[in-house]
Amino acid sequence: MVVLAALLLSACVTIVPSPSQETQNPYPDSSPSQKMQSPFPGNFAPDFNANTVNNETISLTEFRGQTTILNFWAMWCSPCRGEIPELNRFYKSYRSKVAILSVEVDGQRNALNDFLQSTPIGFPIVLNAEQGADIAELYQIRARHAAAG
């Protein structure tokens, strides 16, 4: 599975590598040949199950065999919200070739629902830690407010 982590806005999101790139497999039922590793080139993308904003459960394994963009973003990040319409246009043009899975990291469901009223999104949006699996942590994403200048 090819996964591209869309970290387009470095002011909002950074990747902090761990001392060891290999992590313990959180899914012991998986095949030994599919040992889970950190999200670095050449490694398997860590799997997860999460709730979408439509109250459906989705798993990264559903996208196996597809080029998939994981877009990590937060409601408090105005550049992140600003890129959503562009991602939506990209998805409409390339949906037969590329899947997009958007991970909203701060879990403000009410604010997200309000945002979606004015900005409809055609690809799945999952809520980061709603099922107990912290996807941002799994992918070593550290989101923080950009310093005001």
N, C-alpha and C positions, 0 to 999 in steps of 0.2 A: 504494500500500500504506500503510495506516495502522499506525504502530507507536507504542506507548506504552512508554516506558522506565519500568519500575516501580522507582522509587527511593524506596520508602516509608520507609526508615529512614535519615534523614540522618546519624545518628550513625555509620553504617557506610560510607556511600558518598557521595561528592560529585562534582559535574561541574565540571571546570575548563575553561572555554572557551579555545580557542586564539586567538591574535591575529587570525587570519583564519578566518572561518567556513567558507570553501570549502577542501576538501582535494583533493589529487591523486587521480584515479580509480585505485584499485588493480586494477581489472578493465578493461583496455584493450579487451577484446572486446565490452563493452557498448555499446549504442546511444548515439550522441552526445546524443540527446534525454534520456537517462537519466544525465546526468553525476552522479557521486557527490558528495555534499556532507556536511558535518558534520551531526550529529544535532540540528538545530534546527528549529523549526516552519516548515513550508513547503518543507523540503528532503527529498530522497529519503533513506530510511534506508539506510546503508551495508550492502551485502550481505556475507555471509561464508559459508564452509563450515566445519563443525566436526564433531567426533566426539561422539556421545551416550554416556551411560553404558552403553548397550546395544551399543556398538561399531558403530553405524550412522552414516553420514555424512548430515548435514542441512544445508540451505542456507536462508537467509532467503527466497530467491526462491520456495521451496515454499509460502510463506504469502502470496504476492502476492494482493491482492484481499480479504484478510481483515483484520479488526482484530486486531492482534497485540500482546500485552504481552511485552516483554523484561524479565525479572526478573534483575538482577545481584545476586549474593549470595556469601557466603564461609562456609566451614565454621566458621571461628573466631568468626563473628558470631552470638552466641546469639539476638538479636532477629531476625536473618535466618532462622535455622533455625526460630524460633518462628512466623514468618509463613507458612511452607510449608503447614501443614495448612489454614490459612484460604484460601490460594491454591488449594489442592486442592479445597476445598468450592466455591469460586467457579467453578473450571473445570468441575466436575461439573454445576453448575447452568446454565452459559452456554456450554458447549463448542460448541454449534451456532452461536453468534454471535461468540465470541472465542477466539482461539488464545493459548496461553501458551508461551513458550520461555524456559526458565530457564538462566542462564549462571552456573555456579559458577566463581568467579574465581581461587581459589588452587590448584586442581589437585591436591588431596590425594585421589586416587582411592580409596585404602584407607579413609580416614576417611569419604568420601562413601558408599562401599558399605556400611559399617557403619551409617551414618545411615539409609540407604534400607531396611535390614532392619527398623528400628523405625518408619519413617515412609514408607510407600509413596507414590509421587507418580505421578499419572496423566498428566502432561504431559511433553514431552521436556526432558531436562537435558543441556546440552552442557558440555564441559570447555573452558575459555577458550582456552588456547593450545596444545592438543594437536596440531593440524595445522599449527602455525606461524603461524596467523592469530590475533593477539591481539585478540579481540573487545572486551574492555574498553578497550583503547587506541584501537581504531577508533571507539568511542562516547565517548571521552574520560572514561572512568570511572576515578576514583582511589579505590581502597578502602584504608582504613587502620583500625587498631584504634582504638576509641574510648578516650579517656583514662579511666582508673579514677578515680572520685571518691570 
